[in-house]
Each structure stands twice: as structure tokens, then as C-alpha cells.
Amino acid sequence: MAQIVVGVDLSLTSTGIARITDNNDPELAVYGREGISTLPLYERLDAVSRLAGTLQTLIFPEEALVAPALVVIERMEVSRAYGGLVERAWLWQQVVSWLWFGQGIPVAEVTPASRMRYATGKGAASKSAVVDAVARRLPMFETKGDDNLADAAILCAMGRDYLGEPLAAMPATHRAALDAVKWPN
């Protein structure tokens, strides 16, 4: 049986989640909530906590018999312009802490540049280039052009490649992105 790996492209409004099950079945989900960053403080805290809880059940469903061997999540880049940066940081912290400390699931964080390099061979790529790369190299993930799902699929593929169970043959220029990741021990 293959190891379960989950890729997470975290967002307040459109988190992409890609999982390869222990039977090598691909699963995709996208979930989010609009307008969180405009709510009053106490409502924002509640909304972020509720969103984190929903994402946690999508990453590791209660009915799942086997925990993921690894979750690969996109690293938060402060230098990138995000709406709701504080709220996104709250969400990231809640999800990663729950996985690592609450569930004992190893988590690896991948920079956007490494994710793009694994997908396209270049550290800077357009969203459409990543979507196209997923359609060509990882057709088991039917993203229907959703860049959040494509990013999650790439993160999942990186995790499986790191664990020695690649989902596709990737050129050496693409696989070099794995060397930039600080993988959990």
C-alpha cells in the first residue's frame, strides 16, 4: 500500500487540498469563506477557527482509518501581497499545529518558488503554467483549471516523490526543487 500524502494550498477564500490515498486514489477539495478579514475582531477569530476545523476534517477525515504519512503545505510568504494576512497566519498556525501537535502528522512547508519549480522547472511561473503542468504530468488530478487545486496537487506530488513513491516521472530540473524543502525527520 502506498503512503497517504496530502498537499494543502492554504487560503482564506479558496484552500486547495489534494490527497493520494493508500489505494493511490486521488481526491481533491477546495474550500474557503469570503469576507473573513472584514469582520469585527471577535467574529474574525470565530470564523478563522471554524474554517480551520473544516479544513482539518478535509485534510484528515474522522472516518479515515489511516493518518496521512505527510502533509505538504505552502509556506506563508510575508513578502507576497495577501489580503487578510493576519487572518491567514491565524489559519495557518491553527491547521499546522493541529496536524503536528494534535495528530502527530509530519508537516513540510514548501515555498511558492519551490512548488513552481517542481511543476514547471522554473522558480517563477504563471498560474496557468502550473495548471497546464498538472494536466500534463499529473492527470489523475482533475483540477478543471482551478489553480488552487493545481498547487495542492503539486504539493502532494512533491511529498510522494520525497517519500520515494513519485506520482510521475519528473525531470531532474523539476526534482531539484525537493532539495530546497526542509523535510520533517
N, C-alpha and C positions, 0 to 999 in steps of 0.2 A: 504494500500500500504506500502511496505517496504521502508526503507530509503536507498538512494543510498550511497554506500561506495566504495572508490577507494583505492587500495593498489598499492604503487609505490616502485619498487626496482630500484633506480636511478643509471644510469651508462652512461658514455660517449658513449660506443660502443653497449650496449645492455640493455636498460631500459625495465624492465618488468612492465606492467600495467594490473591490474585485477580490474574489476568493477562488482558489482552486481547492476543491475538496479532496479527501483522501482517496476518492474514486476517480480523481482527475477531471471532475465535472467543473466547468466554470460557472460562477454565479456573479451577477452584477447587481448593484443597487445604487441609487442616487437619492439623497435626502437632504433637506435643509429647511430653513424658515426665513422668509423675508422680514426685514424691518427690525431685527433684534437691536441693532445699535442705536435706534432712535427711541427706544423705550425708556421710561424712568428707571433709575438705578435698580430698585428692588425688583421691578419686572424684568429687567435685563438679566439679573442674576438667576431668577427663576427660569427664564426662557433658555438661557445657556445650559443650565443644569438639566432641564427636560430634554433639550436637543442632545446633550451628551449621553443621557440614558437611552434614548432611541438609537443613537449611533452605536453604543455599546452592544445593544441587542442585535444589531445588524452585523457587527464585526464578529461576535461570538454568541450566536443564538442559544437561549437556555436549553432548547431541545437537542443541541449538538452533543454528540456523545464524546467527541474528541476535541480538545482545545487546539487552536492553531499552534503550530510549531514556531511561527514567527509572524509578526505584524510589521509591515514596512510602511512608514508614514512619511509624507513630505515634511521636510523641516521648515519651520517658520522662518522666513527671511524678513527681518525688520526693515531692511533697506528697500524692499519692494513696497509699492503703494497699495495698501489694502484698506478698504472701508471696514470699520469695526475692528481695528487691530487689537484693541484691549479685549474685546469680547471673543475674538478668535483665539487669543492667547489663553483666556479662561477655558475655552472649549478644548484646546489642545492639551492643556495641563490636566483637565479632568479625564479626558479619554486615555491619555498615555499613563497617568497614574493608576487608573482603574485596571488597565491591561497589565502593567508591570508589577505593581504592588498588590492590587486586589485579586488578580487572576494568575499571577506568576508567568505571564506570557512575555517572552522576549520581544523587544521593540527595537527596530533600526530606523534611524531617520536619514532621509536622503535629500540632498539639496536639489532644488529645481534644475540646476545645471547638470547634475549627475543623471537625473531622471531623463532629461532631454538627450544627453549623450548616449545613454543606453538605448533609447528609442531610435535616434537618428544618426548617431556617430558624431554629432556636434553638440557642444555645450550650450548653444543658443539655437533655438528652433521655434518656429511658429506653432501655434496650437494645431493648425491644420496639418502641419508636417508630422506631428506626433500622432494625430488621429489616423493619418494615412499609414504611418509605420505600424501601428497596432493592427489595422485592417490587413496589411500585407504579411506581417510576421507572426501575429497572434490572432488568427481568425476565429479561434474558439471564443474570444470575447467579442460579442456583437454589440458594439458601443453605439451604433446608429448615429455616428458622428458627434457624440457627446464628449467634449474634451475632458470633462471631469472623470468620466468612466475610462477614457483612454489613459489618462495619467495614472489612475488607480491600477489599471491592467499592467502598465509598465512597472509600477512599484511591486506588484505581485510577482511579475516575471523576474524581476531583479532578485527578490527573495528566494524564489525557487532555484534560480541559477546559483546563487550563493550557497544554497544547501546541497548543490550537486545534482539537482533534478530540473535542468533547464526545460522551459516550455517550448523553446525553438532554438535552432542553431543561430547564434548571433556572431557577427564578425568581431574580430579582435578589437577593432577600434571602438565598437559599442561596449563590449565586455570590459574594457578598461575602466569604465565608469564604476564598476564594482569595487575597484581598488580605493576609490575616494570615500567609500562608506565605512563608518566605524560600526562594524557589526557586533552585536552582543556576544559575549562569551558563553 
